[in-house]
Structure formats: C-alpha cells, structure tokens
Amino acid sequence: MRPHRQTRPRAGSQRGLAAIELALVAPLFFLLLFALLEFCRALFLFNTLQEVTRHAARSASVSDFSNAATMTAVRKSALFASGSDSHLPLGGGIDETYVRIDYLSLSSANVLATVDTSALTPLSNIATCAATPNAASCIRFVRVQVCQPGSNPCQAVPYTPMVSLLSPIFSGLSMPLATALSPAESLGVRSPCGLC
C-alpha cells in the first residue's frame, strides 16, 4: 500500500475563497473607515464652531448693529463662506441663520443682560455709555453663539453625519454650544477726525 500524497490545491480554486473573504471583510472595513472619517469631521466641526463664534464676536464688536446687511456679512464672514454660498464648509447645513449675535449690558452688580437694539444706533449707544456706563441700554459686550435658529434659549445644533448609513451611530450627538464674548468697541462708528 502506497502512502497517500498530499497535493496542494490549485490556484484557481483559491480565487473563490479570496472573493468570499473580501465580501465578508469589506463591509466591516468600509464601515470603520467611514466612521473614522465622520469622527474626524466631528472633531473638525467642534473646533471650527469655536472659531466661528470668536471671529463673529470680534467682527460684530466693530460693526454697525443697526445695518442688517452689515450683520449678515459678519455672519457669512464668520462661517468662512464665499460668494453666494453661506454654508460652513463640511458643516452639514450650518448657515448664517445659526449664528446668534446678542448685545449685552453690564449692571453695577456685574450682571450681564441682553440689550434690545431695535431702538438704538451706535451713536446713541456711545452717548448712553458715556453718560451712564452701567445703564440697561449701554452695550458693553457682544456675545455670539452657534445654536438652532429660532431657539430661545440657545439650543445646541444636532450633528448630521455626511454618510446617512452612520446616522444610527451618531444619533443623539450634538455640537457643543459654542459661545464667544467680546467687549464692544466702536460698533461701526468712525472717528470724526479721521486717523487722530
């Protein structure tokens, strides 16, 4: 009796096995890859929203709050928007309506309160602040927040993944409530003497 020799399988029979292994591993690989990309995008957005509020607060503190076109330009500039597109790049639909700008007064008890700017102009604000720095209508600070449009108080923006397949994984996740506070400066009033 002759011993049975082991024969190696042919290369052709291995091709089917490799295709099956790829079909089993590829979905998991791509799911992990897309989840990693979404996680990186979420970190990018968390940091970018902080920069958006900082930039908007700085711009709003030197811009005329009574001019609607100027304030829209401040919001669009803060979102790094170019041309007619007013959405934050990779922002998942965040546009200028998400940027809330509030003007605050500072009472003598060091309490911040929102100022109604509908009846104010930057010049009347300067006159009020010069006469009574702690008046309820004296704008001392500018606060900018990124929150859901129309929400009062400000509510965090829910995170929207770019790949809808990952929505169950990222459901319930919302952006941090980005807030920046800047001292009010010129509020758009130019010095009457030019560069003096």
Buried (B, 14 or more C-beta within 10 A) or exposed (E): EEEEEEEEEEEEEEEEEEEEEEEEEEEEEEBEEBBEBBBEBBEEBEEBBBEBBBBBBBBBBBBBBBBEEBBBBBBBBBBBBEEEEBBBEEBBEBBBEBBBBBBBBBEEEEEBEEBEBEEBBBEEBBEBBEEEEBBEBBBBBBBBBBBBEEEEEBBBBEBBBEBEEBEEBBEEEEBEBBBBBBEBEEBBBEEEEEEE
